[in-house]
Amino acid sequence: MLGRISAIRKATIGLALCATAAVGLAACGTSSTTASGPSCPNTTSLSGAGSTFINPLMSKWSEQYVDAHCGAQVSYQSVGSGAGITQFLQQTVDFGATDSPMTDAQIAQSKAGAVLHIPATIGGVAISYNIPEVAASTHLQFTGDTLAKIFLGQIKNWNDPAIAASNTGVNLPNQPITVVHRSDGSGTTGILTHYLAAVSTAWSSGPGAGTTINWPTGVGAKGNDGVATQVKNTKYAIGYNELAYVIANNISYGAVQNKDASGFIVPSSDTVAAAANSVTDIPADLRFFFVNAPGANSYPIAGFTWMLVYQNQTDADKGQAIANFAWWATHSGQQYASPNYVSLPANIVAKDEAQIKSMKCGSSACYKG
């Protein structure tokens, strides 16, 4: 009798320990069906690589998702969009992340079939600079044409008349401009160069737009963090960074003229949201830029970061885990976007849902709802 009571106690203790295990993980054995919904996958870790643009937000997601229902430990390599696409195509990670959609040529390299682009967040590319004589609160004003000429190497000094014309009353130093750009394949570069190509024929017919271009001038640095460090440590430098990086590093950043030339817009969650909400023409595959968006309050250098996933998953359990994370990131995960990113608009979330629901794990959908 005593042995039976002891066995019951042990079983009770085991159940209690199991109940207090990490929330959302199938820590007590195989996947389990709960009253709240379908069973969770056995996969409890996922790997991703790519965009440095999204890394501050992805880090927050990694902290939170492990405790979500059916959550997992997400390990993310902030290596740049170009390297992330390469690792995704090599299938060394479970998902990729990029701020520039994959090209048709890149998608054609896929050995695992169709690639889905899932917008995960929206952010602004700030024009960062280091001018000791100008207060950080000033937010130097730049037209698109002026920015193109700076990055083309045609405007060489900070007191150039073109810069001065947009910054009346600002004491601009007679100092040479050091341009800092990305040295690696970069979606942030893709957003900036698509903007420059939209506002400057000299840029569109010259360097053009892409994640990697032949820069006419300047010095290279790897990643958003590398550009931020280089600008911060180089007097009279100018660069470009996702907004989170300039704020975290206390770097000065500019205001950029809006599309109808009615004002100069400082990047913020509100002005990036205004740009995103102005978009109405959305392609079915969700591969598009919305730089130089219309609207008096729209910041013109903004864009998505996409999660990259394969539509057909060969490992059904892992495929379900990937689909669950993509769904969480585009729904519950959006609460962590503020203050440096923008929550996805409802119309984009609806299209994300369709993309995720189209993921196939064998003959059934990966996402179980």
Beta strands, then each sheet from edge to edge (+ up, - down):
strand 1: 45-50
strand 2: 73-78
strand 3: 95-98
strand 4: 115-129
strand 5: 141-142
strand 6: 178-182
strand 7: 219-221
strand 8: 237-242
strand 9: 252-253
strand 10: 255-257
strand 11: 264-265
strand 12: 302-310
strand 13: 312-313
strand 14: 360-361
strand 15: 364-365
sheet 1: 2+ 1+ 3+ 12- 4+ 8- 6- 7-
sheet 2: 2+ 1+ 3+ 12- 4+ 9-
sheet 3: 5+ 10+ 11-
sheet 4: 13+ 14+ 15-
end
